[in-house]
Amino acid sequence: MPSHTSNGDPNGLGHLRHIPLSFDSEKPDSSARELIVALRPEWSSPGSNIEFIPFKEGITNTLLKAVNKKDGLSEEEVDRDAILLRAYGHGTDVLIDRHRETQNHELLMKCGLAPELLARFDNGMMYRYIRGTPAQPTDLRTSPVYLAVAKRLAQWHATVPCIYETQPKSNGVNGSAHGPSEAAIAHAAPGKPSPNVWTVMQKWILALPTKTEAQRKRQADLQHELTKLIEELSQRPGLGDNGLVFAHCDLLSGNVILEPQESSCTTPQDIRQKSVSFIDYEYATPSPAAFDLANHFAEWGGFDCDHTMLPTHAQRLEFIREYIHTYFSLLPQKPSSVDEEAETRKLMSEVDIFRGVPGFYWGIWALIQATISHIDFDYAEYAEIRLGEYYGWREAMKSTGKSTDKDLSIREKRWAQLE
């Protein structure tokens, strides 16, 4: 197992086939077919029957499942050869470093935590399909599923090494832009190697639109808030080396795949137990574990941001107990003894402290998406809802011990709910 930190590309990464073609959202079927046949020439032979099934769980990219439904093949046999084609959202290079995304996928593949990456193309990538069903927000709230998520996330955090840049990148979320902002991004959080979740947010704030006075004021306000967050939270102790773990940072329901139940599962306990995999690693970056958990908990409300559906204190405790148990059982260099209950209480407290940060993170992201995306989604409204979560947390933290329940936002009331 590799050590918990690493610099540059791990050995064996970065030698992926590139297909010099693009997916065209104006001609989705023909352009997708051309890409699939370039990857799998045998799929153009007589008897092939290529079909594309769109997935609509995400709001950044286009995701298609390509299958070859030849006569005589069972559904399982068709799925075994299925390919996922992911085309990047319009203009998202300002948000995401696609080279780093490929590194992330290859690293996770090497650790046995991602499907085989088959090829890149000019505006996307193709990889093997994972059999299973994308979760819905309602699934995340069921105990067998959230305990399976806790185990899988702990496995990521305990066993996948963080990769840090040795040279600045010229574009994307995880690199540094050339010019006067380079140092501001790379050194956003003093003493923390770059990239990390703090450099990501700094990069995004510098990419916000600034054409109008209102936009410039908003950018300045958000910069002020990020500076405060970094001062308050970036140096807190936490799991991983230097308080950072390899974090998914986008664990919404559609990125959690519910794996099929094994046919050998016959007892009620076996049937209740679930296994999950994670997909889509474009936002993965070194981060405090508490941020990754708080970010996932925020997704229990779905894109509708139904704050009444967030996990209660009891549900978070159950999740974090499972996470801590799995994390320390898988850690390559285990401490001689671990007080799992003490570690659970520490992480519970940290997640409480970080609970408002995902709203800030995705609020900035949505403000940028509102100016570049061609996807039919109200990013501007979503930005206000997510930033409202952050400011609601700020108000709750400011008035801790002084406020009454009626002074809290709906989200903060739900977070404080015990059962």
NORFEN-V757750 format. One record per residue. N is the residue number from 1. PSI is psi in radians with two decimals (none if undefined). Layout:
n:N psi:PSI
n:N psi:PSI
This chain:
n:1 psi:2.32
n:2 psi:2.77
n:3 psi:2.88
n:4 psi:-0.23
n:5 psi:2.72
n:6 psi:2.66
n:7 psi:2.38
n:8 psi:-2.84
n:9 psi:2.27
n:10 psi:2.69
n:11 psi:2.40
n:12 psi:-0.05
n:13 psi:2.74
n:14 psi:0.26
n:15 psi:1.06
n:16 psi:2.45
n:17 psi:2.43
n:18 psi:2.26
n:19 psi:2.07
n:20 psi:1.02
n:21 psi:2.89
n:22 psi:2.66
n:23 psi:2.36
n:24 psi:1.99
n:25 psi:-0.32
n:26 psi:-0.43
n:27 psi:1.12
n:28 psi:-0.74
n:29 psi:-0.84
n:30 psi:-0.69
n:31 psi:-0.64
n:32 psi:-0.69
n:33 psi:-0.71
n:34 psi:-0.71
n:35 psi:-0.77
n:36 psi:-0.73
n:37 psi:-0.56
n:38 psi:-0.63
n:39 psi:-0.72
n:40 psi:1.40
n:41 psi:-0.53
n:42 psi:-0.30
n:43 psi:-0.11
n:44 psi:0.00
n:45 psi:2.78
n:46 psi:2.46
n:47 psi:-0.24
n:48 psi:2.58
n:49 psi:1.49
n:50 psi:2.29
n:51 psi:2.66
n:52 psi:2.27
n:53 psi:2.02
n:54 psi:2.48
n:55 psi:2.37
n:56 psi:0.37
n:57 psi:-0.42
n:58 psi:2.90
n:59 psi:0.42
n:60 psi:-0.79
n:61 psi:3.02
n:62 psi:2.25
n:63 psi:2.14
n:64 psi:2.43
n:65 psi:2.10
n:66 psi:2.22
n:67 psi:2.67
n:68 psi:1.69
n:69 psi:1.23
n:70 psi:2.60
n:71 psi:2.42
n:72 psi:-0.13
n:73 psi:2.42
n:74 psi:2.90
n:75 psi:-0.69
n:76 psi:-0.70
n:77 psi:-0.67
n:78 psi:-0.79
n:79 psi:-0.54
n:80 psi:-0.56
n:81 psi:0.07
n:82 psi:2.66
n:83 psi:2.40
n:84 psi:2.24
n:85 psi:2.11
n:86 psi:2.05
n:87 psi:2.29
n:88 psi:2.53
n:89 psi:2.64
n:90 psi:2.21
n:91 psi:0.10
n:92 psi:-0.04
n:93 psi:-0.42
n:94 psi:-0.40
n:95 psi:-0.56
n:96 psi:2.31
n:97 psi:1.82
n:98 psi:-0.51
n:99 psi:-0.75
n:100 psi:-0.63
n:101 psi:-0.73
n:102 psi:-0.74
n:103 psi:-0.81
n:104 psi:-0.82
n:105 psi:-0.78
n:106 psi:-0.67
n:107 psi:-0.81
n:108 psi:-0.63
n:109 psi:-0.76
n:110 psi:-0.55
n:111 psi:0.05
n:112 psi:0.43
n:113 psi:0.21
n:114 psi:2.65
n:115 psi:2.83
n:116 psi:2.25
n:117 psi:2.13
n:118 psi:-0.69
n:119 psi:2.72
n:120 psi:2.69
n:121 psi:-3.11
n:122 psi:-0.56
n:123 psi:0.69
n:124 psi:-2.87
n:125 psi:2.83
n:126 psi:2.41
n:127 psi:2.90
n:128 psi:2.54
n:129 psi:2.39
n:130 psi:2.13
n:131 psi:2.35
n:132 psi:-3.00
n:133 psi:2.25
n:134 psi:2.33
n:135 psi:2.72
n:136 psi:2.80
n:137 psi:-0.61
n:138 psi:-0.58
n:139 psi:-0.69
n:140 psi:-0.42
n:141 psi:-0.01
n:142 psi:2.43
n:143 psi:-0.81
n:144 psi:-0.61
n:145 psi:-0.83
n:146 psi:-0.44
n:147 psi:-0.62
n:148 psi:-0.67
n:149 psi:-0.75
n:150 psi:-0.77
n:151 psi:-0.80
n:152 psi:-0.71
n:153 psi:-0.68
n:154 psi:-0.66
n:155 psi:-0.77
n:156 psi:-0.94
n:157 psi:-0.55
n:158 psi:-0.52
n:159 psi:-0.31
n:160 psi:2.19
n:161 psi:2.51
n:162 psi:2.46
n:163 psi:2.24
n:164 psi:2.62
n:165 psi:2.42
n:166 psi:-0.35
n:167 psi:2.60
n:168 psi:2.53
n:169 psi:2.80
n:170 psi:-0.20
n:171 psi:2.88
n:172 psi:2.88
n:173 psi:-0.61
n:174 psi:0.03
n:175 psi:-2.96
n:176 psi:2.39
n:177 psi:2.51
n:178 psi:2.66
n:179 psi:-2.99
n:180 psi:-0.33
n:181 psi:-0.16
n:182 psi:-0.85
n:183 psi:-0.66
n:184 psi:-0.65
n:185 psi:-0.95
n:186 psi:-0.55
n:187 psi:0.52
n:188 psi:-0.73
n:189 psi:1.79
n:190 psi:2.32
n:191 psi:-0.11
n:192 psi:2.24
n:193 psi:2.61
n:194 psi:2.52
n:195 psi:2.90
n:196 psi:3.08
n:197 psi:-0.47
n:198 psi:-0.70
n:199 psi:-0.58
n:200 psi:-0.88
n:201 psi:-0.63
n:202 psi:-0.76
n:203 psi:-0.81
n:204 psi:-0.73
n:205 psi:-0.69
n:206 psi:-0.30
n:207 psi:-0.04
n:208 psi:2.61
n:209 psi:2.48
n:210 psi:0.53
n:211 psi:-0.61
n:212 psi:2.86
n:213 psi:-0.68
n:214 psi:-0.70
n:215 psi:-0.70
n:216 psi:-0.68
n:217 psi:-0.73
n:218 psi:-0.73
n:219 psi:-0.76
n:220 psi:-0.70
n:221 psi:-0.76
n:222 psi:-0.62
n:223 psi:-0.72
n:224 psi:-0.74
n:225 psi:-0.72
n:226 psi:-0.73
n:227 psi:-0.73
n:228 psi:-0.79
n:229 psi:-0.78
n:230 psi:-0.76
n:231 psi:-0.69
n:232 psi:-0.61
n:233 psi:-0.40
n:234 psi:-0.42
n:235 psi:0.17
n:236 psi:2.49
n:237 psi:2.63
n:238 psi:-3.09
n:239 psi:2.73
n:240 psi:2.97
n:241 psi:2.30
n:242 psi:0.44
n:243 psi:0.32
n:244 psi:2.50
n:245 psi:2.87
n:246 psi:1.85
n:247 psi:2.57
n:248 psi:-0.81
n:249 psi:0.13
n:250 psi:0.82
n:251 psi:1.08
n:252 psi:2.97
n:253 psi:-0.74
n:254 psi:-0.27
n:255 psi:0.05
n:256 psi:2.04
n:257 psi:2.11
n:258 psi:1.96
n:259 psi:2.61
n:260 psi:2.56
n:261 psi:2.35
n:262 psi:2.48
n:263 psi:-0.36
n:264 psi:-0.16
n:265 psi:1.88
n:266 psi:-0.49
n:267 psi:2.72
n:268 psi:-0.64
n:269 psi:-0.73
n:270 psi:-0.75
n:271 psi:-0.59
n:272 psi:-0.54
n:273 psi:2.42
n:274 psi:2.73
n:275 psi:2.51
n:276 psi:2.74
n:277 psi:2.81
n:278 psi:2.52
n:279 psi:3.02
n:280 psi:1.73
n:281 psi:0.38
n:282 psi:-0.44
n:283 psi:0.00
n:284 psi:2.30
n:285 psi:2.73
n:286 psi:2.36
n:287 psi:2.73
n:288 psi:2.40
n:289 psi:-0.63
n:290 psi:-0.59
n:291 psi:-0.80
n:292 psi:-0.70
n:293 psi:-0.80
n:294 psi:-0.66
n:295 psi:-0.75
n:296 psi:-0.76
n:297 psi:-0.61
n:298 psi:-0.46
n:299 psi:-0.11
n:300 psi:-0.40
n:301 psi:-0.06
n:302 psi:-3.04
n:303 psi:-0.35
n:304 psi:-0.19
n:305 psi:0.89
n:306 psi:1.69
n:307 psi:-0.26
n:308 psi:-0.13
n:309 psi:0.03
n:310 psi:2.73
n:311 psi:2.44
n:312 psi:3.04
n:313 psi:-0.76
n:314 psi:-0.70
n:315 psi:-0.71
n:316 psi:-0.69
n:317 psi:-0.78
n:318 psi:-0.77
n:319 psi:-0.87
n:320 psi:-0.57
n:321 psi:-0.80
n:322 psi:-0.74
n:323 psi:-0.88
n:324 psi:-0.77
n:325 psi:-0.80
n:326 psi:-0.75
n:327 psi:-0.90
n:328 psi:-0.38
n:329 psi:-0.41
n:330 psi:-0.22
n:331 psi:2.17
n:332 psi:-0.71
n:333 psi:1.54
n:334 psi:2.46
n:335 psi:2.73
n:336 psi:-0.58
n:337 psi:2.57
n:338 psi:2.23
n:339 psi:1.65
n:340 psi:-0.58
n:341 psi:-0.69
n:342 psi:-0.73
n:343 psi:-0.64
n:344 psi:-0.79
n:345 psi:-0.70
n:346 psi:-0.81
n:347 psi:-0.63
n:348 psi:-0.81
n:349 psi:-0.73
n:350 psi:-0.72
n:351 psi:-0.69
n:352 psi:-0.78
n:353 psi:-0.64
n:354 psi:-0.01
n:355 psi:-0.44
n:356 psi:-0.25
n:357 psi:-0.67
n:358 psi:-0.62
n:359 psi:-0.68
n:360 psi:-0.83
n:361 psi:-0.94
n:362 psi:-0.40
n:363 psi:-0.80
n:364 psi:-0.81
n:365 psi:-0.79
n:366 psi:-0.56
n:367 psi:-0.65
n:368 psi:-0.80
n:369 psi:-0.60
n:370 psi:-0.40
n:371 psi:-0.24
n:372 psi:-0.42
n:373 psi:2.53
n:374 psi:0.06
n:375 psi:2.46
n:376 psi:1.49
n:377 psi:2.44
n:378 psi:1.45
n:379 psi:-0.60
n:380 psi:-0.77
n:381 psi:-0.71
n:382 psi:-0.69
n:383 psi:-0.76
n:384 psi:-0.66
n:385 psi:-0.82
n:386 psi:-0.73
n:387 psi:-0.55
n:388 psi:-0.60
n:389 psi:-0.77
n:390 psi:-0.84
n:391 psi:-0.53
n:392 psi:-0.68
n:393 psi:-0.74
n:394 psi:-0.79
n:395 psi:-0.73
n:396 psi:-0.72
n:397 psi:-0.64
n:398 psi:-0.60
n:399 psi:0.36
n:400 psi:2.21
n:401 psi:-0.21
n:402 psi:-0.51
n:403 psi:2.68
n:404 psi:2.90
n:405 psi:-0.62
n:406 psi:-0.32
n:407 psi:-0.27
n:408 psi:2.64
n:409 psi:2.86
n:410 psi:-0.71
n:411 psi:-0.78
n:412 psi:-0.63
n:413 psi:-0.78
n:414 psi:-0.72
n:415 psi:-0.61
n:416 psi:-0.18
n:417 psi:2.30
n:418 psi:-0.81
n:419 psi:none
